[in-house]
Amino acid sequence: MSSNVAEYVALCEAQEFLLTKKQEDSVIEVRSDSSLVVNQMSGKWKFRKGL
């Protein structure tokens, strides 16, 4: 597993965990040192197909 894939897996697992808590009106801030994840998730960079 590449480090980029590992970063996305960690993000997805964190989201799944937080969704199980069902906290209404909660604001969740995600911080990461992965420029790929941060820039793709914020819409600054495009995703490549097939990844």
Buried (B, 14 or more C-beta within 10 A) or exposed (E): EEEEEEBBEEBEEEEEEEEEEEEEEEEEEEEEEBEBBBEBBEEEEEEEEEE
